Amino acid sequence: MTAVEQVAIDVGAIRRWVRRTQSSHRERGATAGNIYFAVLFVAIVGGMLHKQLAVVFWPAQPNASELAGVSLVLVGLGSLFLAMRRLGPLGLSRPAASWLLTAPVSRRRLLTPSLRLAALAAAIAGALFGLAIVGHVATRPMPRTVAALLPAVGALVGVVMLLIALAAQAGRGWSSWGDNVAGLLLAGGLAGFVVDSAVDAPRASGSWSATVVGAVAIGLAAVVAGLMAVAAGRLADTPNERILEASKTVGTLLDSAFGVEPSFVTEMVERRYWARRRLRSMRLWTRVPVLVGQDLLLVRRRPRRLVWLAGAVALPALLAHAPAWTIGVAILLGGMVAGATSTATVRTDAGNPVLLRMLGLSPRQAIAQRMWVPGILAGLWSAAALALLRALGDLPAGPWWALGLTLGPVGAVAAVRKARVGFVRNELLPLDTPMGTLSPGPALNSVIGPDALLLGLPALVQIAQGHPLSWTTVLVQALVGAIGARTYVNLGAARTG
Amino acid sequence: MVDQPAVEVAGLYVSYGSTPVLVDVALTVPVGAGVCVTGENGIGKSTLLRCVASLQRPDRGRIRVFGNSPGSTPEFWRAVVTTAEPPTWYPGLTVREHGELVCRAHGLDPDEAGLDEALERFGLATHVDAVPPSMSSGQKQRLTLALSLLRPSSLLILDEPEQRLDPEGRASVAGMLNDYVKNGGTILMASHDSVFAEASGTEITPMESLGVTRRAEPKDAAE
């Protein structure tokens, strides 16, 4: 039992054996069928969307300023780094983490496929960002060499970001610092977009020299090759617990995708966030109803969310040059998102109402109390966003801040309704469409919540028309919102029983 | 390797958020000994086991397993088996195929390693073609233990191995663990069942005797 032979185990052979054994249990041709459907899906969707994709990545004429280009670079760097950090970037499937991570196999060989996959994904993401930036910003015509090299530079930058994320995964001290910097880059990029939409920033002038771009590409390639060799050599040092964490994340994402159930991911993110926080028990504020006190405490415990929310006030201004109704929709959706920053408690109660029952509140009281904080957040956010649009001259004259405040109840109803929707109902009858069978559960779940934004119709019409705002419209919106919220509380109480 | 203790822990600190769980914990398990740590829920038994198995990084402290830092080398996993992390089963693989996988991952031939006998000993002979997720929680626990004992090892790190087993199963597993220790293996386990621990040939060691421990979050707080 304790005499252990020192034999070299080929982890690749074990993986191949697992795949072969798994596929031997499938029906004949099932694997080929899956590949066929995947290729067919890509071909059909690609055929349908190629024109739209071309506009996104390579418009007929460059249409963005240099400032927008720089902002897009910042957004790309920040979001790519944060996404890779959330996913690992180095991980294993959950079964492999259980059975191969704990086996006497070469750690480097075990993790190499994951590194390759991550490098490929990072390079593709980087190349797409590079292509989009060049397509929107660079002056044309440009030398063919430059057009070909810039996406390659993007791909290399993507791999550099991956290597930094890898080091953050293996290290400990500076990983959260790195996340903060990436968050700042993202925020900086978004701020750049807002400034770009408000001022008339200059377009790029003059084309880039092929020599400079080529030199940058060669330099980056050399850096990537060197760092990649170091990363591959250090693969074995990646701590077990970091790989386990990444494998749980990827597993939950896959569960969520297969079950079309986003709540798995939301729940995992919440659980991890609170597990790492240092908390000190506090007394609830007694001057407000108990659930309002709870929501206020939780909002206070996530100050960073409030900072992001405050920053996001500027985002509707990005749509200054788009049709006016899109600004209206953005304001309504933004109000819902602002309200939803404090509906985690509602989601918990919808998933398992044991704790709510223990409080002995009537369903009507519970829903009404839960709507206070989302309502305040949605109202303040909408008021700030509309006031900013007015200040930037994107809206005609009028008391827009007051209209924003009246959107509070609308955002609250939408956010609370969305949070109370519960699990996706996969038992609903599937619909046969020319594109294949469609399960109505996920579609239904995504509509419940935003549908309540119809209560903001008076504000939407007002913004879309582009006329000066009168106090009558504010009053109408206030009445519609208040009646809608009251009806929702009554109906919701009747439904929960 | 023999002159080194199997497990040596000194000055171990772990906390979850603001809750300290293990404070200055020390533990030594000599080679060929069995130690069963006991204590109330949330005292940090599982956390200690996870740290020794390198599945959780402590805030501070020194851990040595057979004289080396626990972790990512093939040598470590050749010597150590742990059930501190509940397994995820490969979709589409049967009970027997999971056994074969474990054998292959350790360079063993399934027949020579006694895979079928091991499954039979754990009362799983009639379930060799089942897929593990479809079995009861007790059967899955039996399978996990069967696979842990099937592969060669020098140190077993088991988290409440008696959980979900019926009385007969407990007695039989305790007998097998006892044999493991008698044959020179080392066991570090956590349990609430002192009868099971004694029958397994392990010495009961209360967590309180290992240093200052504080009440912790529930076990899944580590996730």
Boltz contact constraints between the chains, C-beta under 6 A:
constraints:
  - contact:
      token1: [A, 1]
      token2: [B, 183]
      max_distance: 6.0
  - contact:
      token1: [A, 1]
      token2: [B, 185]
      max_distance: 6.0
  - contact:
      token1: [A, 2]
      token2: [B, 154]
      max_distance: 6.0
  - contact:
      token1: [A, 2]
      token2: [B, 184]
      max_distance: 6.0
  - contact:
      token1: [A, 2]
      token2: [B, 185]
      max_distance: 6.0
  - contact:
      token1: [A, 4]
      token2: [B, 78]
      max_distance: 6.0
  - contact:
      token1: [A, 4]
      token2: [B, 152]
      max_distance: 6.0
  - contact:
      token1: [A, 7]
      token2: [B, 107]
      max_distance: 6.0
  - contact:
      token1: [A, 9]
      token2: [B, 107]
      max_distance: 6.0
  - contact:
      token1: [A, 14]
      token2: [B, 104]
      max_distance: 6.0
  - contact:
      token1: [A, 14]
      token2: [B, 105]
      max_distance: 6.0
  - contact:
      token1: [A, 21]
      token2: [B, 97]
      max_distance: 6.0
  - contact:
      token1: [A, 22]
      token2: [B, 92]
      max_distance: 6.0
  - contact:
      token1: [A, 25]
      token2: [B, 92]
      max_distance: 6.0
  - contact:
      token1: [A, 94]
      token2: [B, 88]
      max_distance: 6.0
  - contact:
      token1: [A, 95]
      token2: [B, 88]
      max_distance: 6.0
  - contact:
      token1: [A, 95]
      token2: [B, 90]
      max_distance: 6.0
  - contact:
      token1: [A, 98]
      token2: [B, 87]
      max_distance: 6.0
  - contact:
      token1: [A, 98]
      token2: [B, 88]
      max_distance: 6.0
  - contact:
      token1: [A, 102]
      token2: [B, 77]
      max_distance: 6.0
  - contact:
      token1: [A, 103]
      token2: [B, 77]
      max_distance: 6.0
  - contact:
      token1: [A, 103]
      token2: [B, 105]
      max_distance: 6.0
  - contact:
      token1: [A, 104]
      token2: [B, 74]
      max_distance: 6.0
  - contact:
      token1: [A, 104]
      token2: [B, 77]
      max_distance: 6.0
  - contact:
      token1: [A, 104]
      token2: [B, 78]
      max_distance: 6.0
  - contact:
      token1: [A, 105]
      token2: [B, 74]
      max_distance: 6.0
  - contact:
      token1: [A, 107]
      token2: [B, 72]
      max_distance: 6.0
  - contact:
      token1: [A, 236]
      token2: [B, 72]
      max_distance: 6.0
  - contact:
      token1: [A, 240]
      token2: [B, 54]
      max_distance: 6.0
  - contact:
      token1: [A, 240]
      token2: [B, 55]
      max_distance: 6.0
  - contact:
      token1: [A, 241]
      token2: [B, 55]
      max_distance: 6.0
  - contact:
      token1: [A, 241]
      token2: [B, 56]
      max_distance: 6.0
  - contact:
      token1: [A, 241]
      token2: [B, 57]
      max_distance: 6.0
  - contact:
      token1: [A, 275]
      token2: [B, 221]
      max_distance: 6.0
  - contact:
      token1: [A, 277]
      token2: [B, 17]
      max_distance: 6.0
  - contact:
      token1: [A, 278]
      token2: [B, 17]
      max_distance: 6.0
  - contact:
      token1: [A, 278]
      token2: [B, 18]
      max_distance: 6.0
  - contact:
      token1: [A, 279]
      token2: [B, 18]
      max_distance: 6.0
